[in-house]
Amino acid sequence: MGGTFVTRSTRIVLIAALAALPALFAASPAQAAKKMEVALQDDAVLVHGYGPGFPVYDRHLAFRQLRDLGVSRLRMNVIWSIVNESQSAERKKPRTVVYDWSRWDAAIALAKAYGMKVHLNLTGDPPRWACGNKKLPGQCNGYKPNARQFGKFARATAKHFGRKVDRYSIWNEPNWHTWLSPHRKAPLLYRKLYQQGYKGIKKGNRRAKVLMGETAPYFQKGRAQAPLDFLRDMVCVNKRLKKTRKAKKKCKGKLKLDGYAHHPYDFEVPPTRERKNKDDVTMANLDRLTEMLDKMRKKGLIKGKKKLPLYLTETGYFVSGERRISERKRGRYTVKAFKMAQKNRRVKSQLYYLLVSPPAGHSSYFFDLGLIAQDGQPYGAAYNKLRKWVKRAAKRKQVAKPKRCAAAVRSNC
């Protein structure tokens, strides 16, 4: 599940006012991004269900609500060990690796029927046989995953889905300590995973776009490396972008990408508020990330188009728990974040995480950013204000609309 990095975080005092922000946020309509995707993720509702003993949320209701919000793209995590669940507890690599994509097949088919495209994020935990310390999924914590085997998994996944999926990203929050470890080695571990994953996906479906990153937004001691610092370590350069010692040995091979995915969360403050650490990246300073990518491309450290697009693949505000803010603020901050994204020409997609609040007692209940309660009723300001803004933006051709529903579900649309 996305957003793990916040579980025990301590908020840092933020400074800076809207007037001091880069010109990015004052962009005129002529400069603004056109047809930005409005995206959403809720794997528990749309892919897996909550599990035994928990309520089942009506998926057709969820898709009607997604269309009501104007969602045109869904992101789903494809967890390596779950796809390989029948063999994921084995210590040695099976002679024949068996994958089961059935739950994603079903979710993707429904998404298509309701007129939405899908972005798959291939991530861990790995199966036990691909974990560096041979621990079971959930205990492995992304410890030195076998990059070569991950590449094979990526190829098999892209080949299986074919043209049904046109966009992939590789690993979730690799700069967060429990997604990829050991934490101090995560940048170079991710480099290898990304290289193998990129090759695998392109071999499975050469037309699919592959995104690097899926990075968490800010530094937390011992838990999260700041995303810009993580990027520099991944390409073996210092803060001046000069190659570090043993760079030639540590950073072998090319890094090709079709775009960069990032999670610009900052939960208790307006999205215009900038953080003190210059290596952190939230909604308030996306320009630092694009500037870094541009410089790295110019120096040949990464390879991609001249102005690499950004995909903001997780953001949202808490409706419950210690980081809860008022519904009025949630509505205001959410809409402001989407407006900022749409005005940024580099941003191609802005995603809200998630649709439905997890049920009490569920393992994901601590991370409740839902727009809708378990009884199917929208909370109010956040849902309604986002819905109204998307509809206005769609009329102005500023955001993409979902496609027409298929005949089989048209009565539900």
Secondary structure, 3 states (H helix, E strand, C coil): CCCHHHCCCCCCCCECCHHHCCHHHHCCCCCCCCCEEEEEECHHHHHHCCCCCCCCCCHHHHHHHHHHHCCCEEEEEEEHHHHCHHHCCCCCCCCCCCCCCHHHHHHHHHHHHCCCEEEEEEECCCCHHHCCCCCCCCCCCCECCCHHHHHHHHHHHHHHHHHHCCEEEECCCCCECCCCECHHHHHHHHHHHHHHHHHHHHHHCCCCEEEEEEECCCCECCCECCHHHHHHHHCCECCCCCECCCHHHHCCCCCECCEEEECCCCCCCCCCCECCCCCCCCHHHHHHHHHHHHHHHHCCCCECCCCCCEEECCCCCCCCCCCCCCHHHHHHHHHHHHHHHHHCCCEEEEEEECCECCCCCCCCCCCCCCCECCCCCECCHHHHHHHHHHHHHHHCCCECCCCCCCHHHHHHC
